Amino acid sequence: MLVPAELYRGIEFIRISKLPVGQQQRIKATLAPVLIIKILIGSTIVPDCIQYSDYRAWYETTFKPAPPLSPAPSGAIALAGEPG
């Protein structure tokens, strides 16, 4: 699931620590570290931010679940070991 963006001073971003666990693990393993930014919110530095456009691109190319496989066309021959 693509999480909604947070907005602060015109910056659309997400926080890695607020992603679902599966996305947190995968994004840490696959995203270029240069894309992780720090944002100063009030007097607090938030160290695990990603611009939303980068997150959305990562999600679409790396994380998005594949669509379900369509059933074999009618008249198709089942391979050995497959139910037919």
C-alpha positions in Angstrom: 0.0 0.0 0.0 1.3 3.4 -1.0 1.3 5.6 2.1 0.1 9.2 1.9 2.6 12.0 2.0 3.2 14.3 5.0 3.6 18.0 4.1 5.9 20.5 5.9 6.7 23.9 4.5 5.9 22.8 1.0 7.9 19.6 1.2 6.0 16.4 0.5 7.7 13.5 2.2 7.3 10.2 4.0 9.2 8.9 7.1 10.7 5.5 6.8 9.9 4.8 10.4 6.2 5.3 9.7 6.0 2.9 6.7 4.6 -0.6 7.1 7.4 -3.0 8.3 7.8 -4.8 5.0 8.3 -1.5 3.2 10.7 -0.3 5.9 12.9 -3.3 5.4 12.9 -3.3 1.7 13.4 0.5 1.3 16.4 0.3 3.6 17.9 -2.5 1.5 17.2 -1.0 -1.9 17.0 2.8 -1.9 20.1 4.9 -2.6 21.2 6.4 0.8 21.6 9.8 -0.9 17.7 10.0 -1.2 17.2 9.8 2.5 17.0 13.4 3.8 16.7 15.1 7.2 14.0 17.7 7.8 14.0 20.2 10.6 10.5 20.3 12.0 10.3 22.9 14.7 13.3 22.2 16.8 13.5 18.5 16.0 15.6 17.0 13.2 13.7 14.1 11.5 16.5 12.0 10.1 14.6 9.3 8.1 12.7 11.2 5.4 12.3 10.6 1.7 10.7 13.0 -0.7 7.4 11.7 -1.7 8.2 11.7 -5.5 11.2 9.5 -4.7 9.1 7.2 -2.5 6.4 6.9 -5.1 9.0 6.0 -7.9 10.6 3.5 -5.6 7.2 1.9 -4.8 6.2 1.6 -8.4 9.5 0.1 -9.6 10.7 -1.9 -6.6 8.0 -2.7 -4.1 4.6 -2.7 -5.8 3.1 -6.2 -5.7 2.9 -7.9 -9.1 -0.7 -8.3 -10.5 -2.1 -11.8 -10.1 -1.4 -14.2 -12.9 -4.3 -14.8 -15.2 -5.5 -18.3 -15.7 -4.2 -20.3 -18.6 -6.1 -19.8 -21.8 -8.8 -22.3 -22.6 -7.4 -25.4 -24.4 -3.9 -24.9 -23.0 -1.9 -28.0 -22.2 -0.9 -28.4 -18.6 2.8 -29.0 -17.9 4.0 -32.1 -16.2 3.4 -31.8 -12.5 0.7 -29.1 -12.8 -2.9 -29.8 -12.2 -4.7 -29.9 -15.4 
